[in-house]
Amino acid sequence: MLPRARRTVRPSSLYTLRLADDEDEEPPPPWAAPIGIANSIKGLLEAMRGERFERKVTVLGSTGSIGTQTLDIVRERPGNFSVVGLAATGRNLDLLVEQTREFRPQVVALRDASRVDAFRDALQRANVPEPAHIGGGDAAVVECARHTDAQVVVTGLVGCAGLLPTVAAIEAGKDIALANKETLIAGGPVIVPLVHKHHVWMTPADSEHSAIFQCLQGAPDDALRRITLTASGGAFRDWDVSRLSQVTAADALQHPNWNMGPKITCDSATLMNKGLEVIEAHYLFGADYDDIEVVVHPQSIVHSAVELQDTSVLAQLGWPDMRLPLLYAMSWPHRLRMESMRSLNWVEVGSLTFRAPDRRKYPCLDLAYAAGRRGGTMPAVLNAANEVAVEMFLKESLPFLGIPRVIELVMSRHDTSGWTTEPSLDDIVSADKWARTMASEVAASQHIQA
Ligand SMILES: NC(=O)c1ccc[n+]([C@@H]2O[C@H](COP(=O)([O-])OP(=O)(O)OC[C@H]3O[C@@H](n4cnc5c(N)ncnc54)[C@H](OP(=O)(O)O)[C@@H]3O)[C@@H](O)[C@H]2O)c1
């Protein structure tokens, strides 16, 4: 149940009109996304302003797949969006310099502090004025995430490295366009209450969760009966399970439908990406794990669906183009036209097919359900073990089938004595750290390598 709505005016926030939770009267809902009747009313009121809105955006992970597509949107809709901050590791300095030239951010953070001098030199050589703030290291990324002038932070960095910057952004009152799912998966028990405490919006940028979010607009608070997450099936969807012991990193990086960064592409090949999305859907929409199903949909046209209490099924369709969910996450509840985005052609699509995932081929899916159902710090442990295993697989120091083995072993060794379903941020950070060490150890063992 969403709390009774009341109006508050927060000039520094994304919207001037808010219907916020009344903390004195009812507890906040156990989900992070702005769904439910109170938010729908608020969304309608905001949408009535038309396309005349301006949002200042910080992009974490600006040089990656999500980051560059976010900046494509800013480039095409300069009347609606401008850039305040950019953050990246600093690996791709040329692109970061080019982004600084084009978008004139106030702050640029390089996670790798040793690249800051080279960045300054590269700016000078390219005749690009220095931003007011340039920082290096993890702390600089956190500072960038909470920079005063930004209203929306697009989280396009990879892995649990997004956790502390996202927490900082929420505490500073920024709305979050969430691409970095690992943060919510590991930190859900802390992030969901924090979103409500600071009255910020967390809008999903993952295509599946954007689809669900779109389908739930205007739906009553208790209308959701079931979520169906669609999965492309990843690089090996048409491979027999017997061939998986031979696959290489290059094989796993051949995604049939989406062009994404290496980590998520590998997660798609193991279907861990879908498993992570099951947990993400739980925290975003408050659905029970029994009410979240996964179907393989090779065409990636139906991005996901919801079933409502009366068994009506609503789905969202579109070409596989991440700019659409990103645009909606950044502009919700508005609907902006992008000339560069192609209308769906039903005849060209032809047929849409669906099948059950092969659980033998994709053990990571069941591991994710198990971690989600266990709750507490287990999703953080699952996620950290997966990050380590995937990194090792991509560096060719772990076989493909070793990925689920590492995760399962690490989960089985997670100490659940003194277990709480409501861990603190420190608990989550410690569990993440422990799981990384344990994953590196077990991955090196002969049993896993065999
Ligand atoms: N790509 C997609 O279509 C897609 C779809 C749905 C969800 N997602 C999610 O979005 C996130 C980003 O994915 P991606 O595919 O865009 O990854 P990517 O292409 O590998 O890009 C990652 C970006 O994050 C930066 N980065 C990595 N670690 C960082 C850190 N600790 N501090 C600051 N910057 C850091 C990288 O900088 P450098 O370039 O300097 O290394 C790069 O700009 C992931 O959580 C993924 O699951 C992605």
PDBQT file of the ligand as one rigid body, heavy atoms in Angstrom, charges set to zero:
ROOT
HETATM    1  N1  LIG A 501      24.890  -1.974 -22.050  1.00  0.00    +0.000 N 
HETATM    2  C1  LIG A 501      23.603  -2.193 -21.954  1.00  0.00    +0.000 C 
HETATM    3  O1  LIG A 501      22.883  -2.214 -22.961  1.00  0.00    +0.000 OA
HETATM    4  C2  LIG A 501      22.969  -2.433 -20.600  1.00  0.00    +0.000 A 
HETATM    5  C3  LIG A 501      21.619  -2.779 -20.532  1.00  0.00    +0.000 A 
HETATM    6  C4  LIG A 501      21.031  -2.919 -19.285  1.00  0.00    +0.000 A 
HETATM    7  C5  LIG A 501      21.759  -2.722 -18.130  1.00  0.00    +0.000 A 
HETATM    8  N2  LIG A 501      23.082  -2.418 -18.236  1.00  0.00    +0.000 N 
HETATM    9  C6  LIG A 501      23.861  -2.232 -17.005  1.00  0.00    +0.000 C 
HETATM   10  O2  LIG A 501      24.493  -0.963 -17.062  1.00  0.00    +0.000 OA
HETATM   11  C7  LIG A 501      25.761  -1.010 -16.441  1.00  0.00    +0.000 C 
HETATM   12  C8  LIG A 501      26.820  -0.561 -17.439  1.00  0.00    +0.000 C 
HETATM   13  O3  LIG A 501      26.906  -1.503 -18.483  1.00  0.00    +0.000 OA
HETATM   14  P1  LIG A 501      27.649  -1.195 -19.845  1.00  0.00    +0.000 P 
HETATM   15  O4  LIG A 501      27.288  -2.300 -20.753  1.00  0.00    +0.000 OA
HETATM   16  O5  LIG A 501      27.388   0.215 -20.256  1.00  0.00    +0.000 OA
HETATM   17  O6  LIG A 501      29.181  -1.355 -19.398  1.00  0.00    +0.000 OA
HETATM   18  P2  LIG A 501      30.498  -0.877 -20.188  1.00  0.00    +0.000 P 
HETATM   19  O7  LIG A 501      30.194  -0.667 -21.628  1.00  0.00    +0.000 OA
HETATM   20  O8  LIG A 501      31.570  -1.817 -19.821  1.00  0.00    +0.000 OA
HETATM   21  O9  LIG A 501      30.805   0.570 -19.573  1.00  0.00    +0.000 OA
HETATM   22  C9  LIG A 501      31.123   0.747 -18.228  1.00  0.00    +0.000 C 
HETATM   23  C10 LIG A 501      31.409   2.204 -17.952  1.00  0.00    +0.000 C 
HETATM   24  O10 LIG A 501      31.630   2.374 -16.564  1.00  0.00    +0.000 OA
HETATM   25  C11 LIG A 501      32.941   2.908 -16.337  1.00  0.00    +0.000 C 
HETATM   26  N3  LIG A 501      33.371   2.341 -15.068  1.00  0.00    +0.000 N 
HETATM   27  C12 LIG A 501      33.556   1.044 -14.753  1.00  0.00    +0.000 A 
HETATM   28  N4  LIG A 501      33.889   0.927 -13.453  1.00  0.00    +0.000 NA
HETATM   29  C13 LIG A 501      33.893   2.182 -12.934  1.00  0.00    +0.000 A 
HETATM   30  C14 LIG A 501      34.133   2.738 -11.652  1.00  0.00    +0.000 A 
HETATM   31  N5  LIG A 501      34.448   1.971 -10.605  1.00  0.00    +0.000 N 
HETATM   32  N6  LIG A 501      34.043   4.065 -11.496  1.00  0.00    +0.000 NA
HETATM   33  C15 LIG A 501      33.707   4.865 -12.526  1.00  0.00    +0.000 A 
HETATM   34  N7  LIG A 501      33.460   4.405 -13.769  1.00  0.00    +0.000 NA
HETATM   35  C16 LIG A 501      33.548   3.077 -13.963  1.00  0.00    +0.000 A 
HETATM   36  C17 LIG A 501      33.740   2.535 -17.567  1.00  0.00    +0.000 C 
HETATM   37  O11 LIG A 501      34.815   3.445 -17.745  1.00  0.00    +0.000 OA
HETATM   38  P3  LIG A 501      36.020   3.139 -18.810  1.00  0.00    +0.000 P 
HETATM   39  O12 LIG A 501      35.425   3.203 -20.183  1.00  0.00    +0.000 OA
HETATM   40  O13 LIG A 501      36.964   4.227 -18.517  1.00  0.00    +0.000 OA
HETATM   41  O14 LIG A 501      36.538   1.776 -18.464  1.00  0.00    +0.000 OA
HETATM   42  C18 LIG A 501      32.664   2.717 -18.637  1.00  0.00    +0.000 C 
HETATM   43  O15 LIG A 501      32.486   4.091 -18.888  1.00  0.00    +0.000 OA
HETATM   44  C19 LIG A 501      25.937  -2.451 -15.956  1.00  0.00    +0.000 C 
HETATM   45  O16 LIG A 501      25.553  -2.531 -14.619  1.00  0.00    +0.000 OA
HETATM   46  C20 LIG A 501      24.975  -3.245 -16.816  1.00  0.00    +0.000 C 
HETATM   47  O17 LIG A 501      24.494  -4.408 -16.180  1.00  0.00    +0.000 OA
HETATM   48  C21 LIG A 501      23.690  -2.258 -19.431  1.00  0.00    +0.000 A 
ENDROOT
TORSDOF 0
